[in-house]
């Protein structure tokens, strides 16, 4: 039996139906640049369309619409490549946090950490479903102390440049950390 027939026999009905392929290591940089470019353009488009720091329903609609865009964008990637893309992006955020923590100016550091948290919570919200349990533990569970400090104690700076309002941020945190809402208890 030839190699093609052996693959067809092993794959059965899935033979020839695969619509995505794995990325090779030399392709990642190109795909990351393309993703960040698309992400930025979509971000600007959605922000002008939806974002309103005073309207929680609009903010949630914005995040859900954005999540649909990310899902459709990533639908052509292999599941393992989706996870790898999320891990690379979250890794860059955690590298940024290490840089921020080295700042000497305490007030500037606090403001930058709060802005970082808002950004990383959104990225976790978008990519959580693509991460394996081990990667969720590595990248999402470390956000628990930030949830306790920023949301439960409400110690964030209200003059931040961007991001969701506190109610929306709390809902996003609760979803990614899988904290039941008071109505679910």
C-alpha positions as CSV (number, residue, x, y, z in Angstrom):
1,X,0.0,0.0,0.0
2,X,1.4,3.4,-0.9
3,X,1.9,6.3,1.5
4,X,-1.1,8.3,0.3
5,X,-3.5,5.3,0.6
6,X,-2.1,4.6,4.1
7,X,-2.9,8.2,5.2
8,X,-6.3,8.0,3.6
9,X,-7.1,4.8,5.5
10,X,-5.8,6.3,8.8
11,X,-7.7,9.6,8.4
12,X,-10.9,8.1,7.0
13,X,-13.5,10.8,6.3
14,X,-11.1,13.6,7.4
15,X,-8.8,12.8,4.5
16,X,-8.4,15.9,2.3
17,X,-10.7,17.9,4.6
18,X,-8.1,19.6,6.7
19,X,-8.4,23.4,6.1
20,X,-5.4,24.5,8.2
21,X,-1.8,23.6,8.5
22,X,0.8,23.9,11.2
23,X,3.1,27.0,11.1
24,X,6.8,26.4,10.8
25,X,9.2,28.2,13.2
26,X,10.4,30.6,10.5
27,X,6.8,31.7,9.8
28,X,5.9,32.8,13.3
29,X,7.5,36.3,13.1
30,X,5.5,37.0,9.9
31,X,2.2,35.8,11.4
32,X,2.8,37.7,14.6
33,X,3.4,41.0,12.7
34,X,0.3,40.3,10.6
35,X,-1.8,39.5,13.6
36,X,-0.7,42.7,15.5
37,X,-1.3,44.8,12.5
38,X,-4.8,43.4,12.1
39,X,-5.4,43.6,15.8
40,X,-4.5,47.3,15.9
41,X,-6.7,48.2,12.9
42,X,-9.6,46.2,14.3
43,X,-9.1,47.8,17.7
44,X,-9.3,51.3,16.2
45,X,-12.4,50.4,14.2
46,X,-14.2,48.8,17.2
47,X,-13.3,51.6,19.5
48,X,-14.8,54.3,17.3
49,X,-17.9,52.1,16.9
50,X,-18.5,50.9,20.5
51,X,-16.3,52.1,23.3
52,X,-17.9,54.4,25.8
53,X,-16.3,54.4,29.3
54,X,-19.6,55.3,30.8
55,X,-21.8,52.7,29.2
56,X,-21.2,49.2,30.5
57,X,-23.5,47.5,28.0
58,X,-21.6,49.1,25.1
59,X,-18.3,48.0,26.5
60,X,-19.5,44.4,26.9
61,X,-20.9,44.5,23.3
62,X,-17.5,45.8,22.2
63,X,-15.6,43.0,23.9
64,X,-17.9,40.3,22.5
65,X,-17.8,41.7,19.0
66,X,-14.0,41.8,19.2
67,X,-13.9,38.3,20.5
68,X,-15.9,37.2,17.5
69,X,-13.4,38.9,15.2
70,X,-10.5,37.1,16.9
71,X,-12.3,33.8,16.7
72,X,-12.9,34.2,13.0
73,X,-9.3,35.4,12.5
74,X,-7.9,32.4,14.3
75,X,-10.2,29.9,12.7
76,X,-7.7,29.1,10.0
77,X,-4.9,28.3,12.5
78,X,-4.3,24.9,13.8
79,X,-5.4,24.6,17.5
80,X,-1.9,24.2,18.7
81,X,-0.9,27.3,16.8
82,X,-3.7,29.3,18.3
83,X,-2.5,28.4,21.7
84,X,1.1,29.2,20.8
85,X,0.0,32.6,19.4
86,X,-1.8,33.4,22.7
87,X,1.2,32.2,24.7
88,X,3.6,34.4,22.7
89,X,1.4,37.4,23.1
90,X,0.9,36.8,26.9
91,X,4.6,36.2,27.3
92,X,5.3,39.6,25.8
93,X,2.8,41.2,28.3
94,X,4.6,39.5,31.2
95,X,8.0,40.6,29.9
96,X,6.5,44.2,29.9
97,X,5.4,43.7,33.5
98,X,8.9,42.8,34.6
99,X,10.1,46.0,32.9
100,X,7.5,48.1,34.6
101,X,8.3,46.6,38.0
102,X,11.9,47.9,37.6
103,X,10.7,51.5,37.4
104,X,11.9,53.7,40.3
105,X,9.0,56.2,40.2
106,X,6.4,54.6,42.4
107,X,3.4,56.6,41.1
108,X,4.4,56.0,37.5
109,X,4.9,52.3,38.2
110,X,1.4,52.0,39.8
111,X,-0.3,53.7,36.9
112,X,1.6,51.6,34.3
113,X,0.8,48.3,36.2
114,X,-2.9,49.3,36.3
115,X,-2.9,50.0,32.5
116,X,-0.9,46.7,32.0
117,X,-3.6,44.8,33.9
118,X,-6.4,46.3,31.8
119,X,-4.6,45.2,28.6
120,X,-3.6,41.7,29.8
121,X,-7.1,41.0,31.1
122,X,-8.5,41.8,27.7
123,X,-6.0,39.6,25.9
124,X,-6.7,36.8,28.4
125,X,-10.4,37.2,27.8
126,X,-9.9,36.8,24.1
127,X,-7.4,33.9,24.2
128,X,-8.4,32.0,27.3
129,X,-10.4,29.4,25.3
130,X,-7.3,28.6,23.2
131,X,-5.0,27.9,26.2
132,X,-4.5,24.5,27.6
133,X,-5.1,24.1,31.4
134,X,-1.3,24.2,32.0
135,X,-1.0,27.5,30.1
136,X,-4.0,29.0,31.9
137,X,-2.4,28.2,35.2
138,X,0.9,29.8,34.0
139,X,-0.6,33.0,32.4
140,X,-4.0,33.5,33.9
141,X,-3.8,32.4,37.6
142,X,-1.0,35.0,38.3
143,X,-3.7,37.7,37.7
144,X,-5.6,36.7,40.9
145,X,-3.6,39.2,43.2
146,X,-4.3,42.0,40.7
147,X,-8.0,41.1,40.9
148,X,-7.9,41.3,44.6
149,X,-5.9,44.6,44.7
150,X,-7.5,46.5,41.8
151,X,-11.1,45.3,41.8
152,X,-12.0,44.1,45.3
153,X,-10.1,47.0,46.9
154,X,-10.7,49.4,44.0
155,X,-7.2,50.9,44.4
156,X,-6.7,51.7,40.7
157,X,-6.1,55.2,39.2
158,X,-9.3,56.6,37.8
159,X,-7.4,58.8,35.4
160,X,-6.1,56.0,33.3
161,X,-5.6,56.6,29.6
162,X,-7.7,53.8,28.3
163,X,-9.5,50.6,29.1
164,X,-12.8,49.4,30.4
165,X,-14.6,51.0,33.3
166,X,-14.3,49.2,36.7
167,X,-17.6,47.3,36.4
168,X,-16.7,45.9,33.0
169,X,-13.1,45.1,34.2
170,X,-14.5,43.3,37.2
171,X,-16.8,41.2,34.9
172,X,-13.9,40.4,32.6
173,X,-11.7,39.4,35.6
174,X,-14.4,37.2,37.0
175,X,-14.8,35.4,33.6
176,X,-11.2,34.7,33.0
177,X,-10.5,33.7,36.6
178,X,-13.8,31.7,36.7
179,X,-15.0,33.5,39.8
180,X,-18.8,33.0,40.2
181,X,-20.8,36.2,40.2
182,X,-22.9,36.9,43.3
183,X,-26.1,35.8,41.5
184,X,-24.6,32.4,40.8
185,X,-23.7,31.7,44.4
